[in-house]
Amino acid sequence: KGCGGTDFVPVFERIKALAEEGAKVDVLIYLTDGEGFYPKERPNYPVYFVLPKENINVRYFPGSMPEWIQKLCLE
């Protein structure tokens, strides 16, 4: 169980830097509880958060989890 303090931004920044160096980024799959801080801009690749079963239907505070994140359930 997480505590809601994950900063997701550095991962997205690192992926952006890798793409600028020529890496091909097709998708980001992140195993997480989904609670934390998100980048303000939508990336140009699909993002999937694999969430524990108990978090899949959590209603996050407005503005917390961006609508462009696809949620998948981990059973």
ABEGO torsion letter per residue (X at the ends): XBAGABBAAAAAAAAAAAAAAGBBBABBBBBBAGBEBBBABBBABBBBBBBBAAAAABBBBBGABBAABBBBBBX
